[in-house]
Amino acid sequence: MAADSNPVSDRALSDRALSIFAFAAYHHLISGQPVSSVVRRDGNGHHADPEGAAEVEQRGLASLSDDAITFTAPGVAFVETIVAAIRQAGRR
């Protein structure tokens, strides 16, 4: 059951999965608003890494549709953690 309690800390996320969260953090920082979903495919050739998207879904951090990655509550919290880490790194 520990895996259900914190899907991020149980084992490291791959760089492919982290790229999904980096994209969400970028949008959070640009907009100043919390991000609960990101585009999976934009129809112009840009797309999230398929393996990373599958991993975040398997870890319970997001659900996937054809065009979107929608973060679960733990996924949204992880985006916020990344944004906080970026801001902290910028203060050094």
N, C-alpha and C positions, 0 to 999 in steps of 0.2 A: 504494500500500500504506500510505501514511501514515494514511489514514482508518481503517484497521483497528487501528493501533497506539494511537491515543488518540481515540476518537470524540467526546470532549467538547471538546478543544482545537482541533480542526480548523476549526470554525466555531461561532459562538455558538448556544446553544440558545434557542429562542423562549421567551417568558414562559409560553406554554401548556405546554411541556415542563418548564420550571422548576417550574411548579406541582405537577407529579407529585413532583419531588424535595423540594419544600418540605413536602408532605404526609408523605413518608417521614421527613424530618428531624424533623418534629413528633413523629411516633411514636417515633423514636429517643430524642429528648430526654425525652419523657414516661415511657417504659419503662426507659430506661437500657440498652437492648439494641440491638445492630445490627439493622437492618431489611433483609430480603432480598426482601420483597414487600409490596404494599399492595392494598387492595380497589379494584377497578375500578368495580364496581356493587354497591351494598349491598342492593338490593331495596326500599329505603325512599325512593327518589328521589334519593339522592346518587350522583354518578358522577364519575369523572375526565374531564377534558376529552378528547374523542375525538381531536382533532388533536394534542394534547400526547402522548397515549398512542401514537398512530401514529408520531410523531416519535421518541420514545425507543426504540420498536421498530426503526424504520428505521436509527437510529444505532447499533444493536447494544448498547444499554444495558439492554434489558429484553425479555422475551417476554410476549405477551398471551394471556390466555384470556378467556372471557366475563366472568368475575367478578374476575380478579386481574391485576396487573401484577407480574411476577416479574423482579427485577433480575439481570442478568448480573454477572460479577465486576467489570467496569469500572463498571457502574451502582451496585453496592454501594459501591465505592470513591468514587464521586462523591457518594453520600449522606454518607459519612464526611467528605468534603471540605467539604460544606455545613455539617454539624454543627460541625466545627472552626471554620469561618468565623463561625458564629453565636456560638459560645462566645467567640471572640476579640473580636467586636464588643461582647459583653457586658462585657468587661474594660476598655473605654475609659471 
